[in-house]
Amino acid sequence: MGDAVKRLCTLCARGGSKGVPNKNLRPLLGRPLLAHSLEQARASGLFDAIAVSSDSSEILAAARNYGADHLIERPAELASDTAPKLPAIRHCVTETERLAGHNFDTVVDLDATSPLREPQDIVNATAMLEDRRVSNVITGAPARRSPYFNLVEVGQDGIARLSKPSPRPIARRQDAPACYDMNASIYVWHRQSLFGSDTLFNPDTLLYVMPEERSVDIDSELDFMIVEHLMKARAKHA
């Protein structure tokens, strides 16, 4: 990765959450959830700036305490339950560039609700983008279920069918084409691609594969319990 490349890390953390109330500030191993992603971004050594976008003054205050360079107040229309994330990331980037006085070449968005990643995952996903000169990189883990084998859809006629029929019978899931669950952990873009396309999937989008134990995204109380258990086990082992 070239040293002349200017890189920005964004974390977009809303104040509201239905599945796990106030989850971005919920203590995890003694620190707010979002602090873990901030620490990983810093530890990667990649970024010229780290920005946190939120509609919550409490989240922005915590972000300042844990090393964010720029605090971006997110407009209410970009912070609702139904608001897509891409416009929030773009807003965070443009506001940070205004404050910094220059544009960034590479944008890496970390989801605060996926704290099991390691700094090296951030480095590797960013290298994949910059070395191969693609539009964007997403992250995922090997899927437990396969649309070719044990994922079904129910049609309007009420009949259950495989989501993705195969031209040949598949007797074991292991024999099906490899499929992956997006883990909402790391998204990497060239800036031009971030602002030039309204879809996450471009003709040259690449997948950086992470193991299941680093891919849990917190969307429920059960997810939080699993993440807490895994992080305690990791800390004990370290």
Summary of the structure (lengths in Angstrom):
residues: 238
radius of gyration: 18.9
end to end distance: 28.9
largest distance: 58.1
contacts: 748
relative contact order: 0.18
helix: 36%
strand: 21%
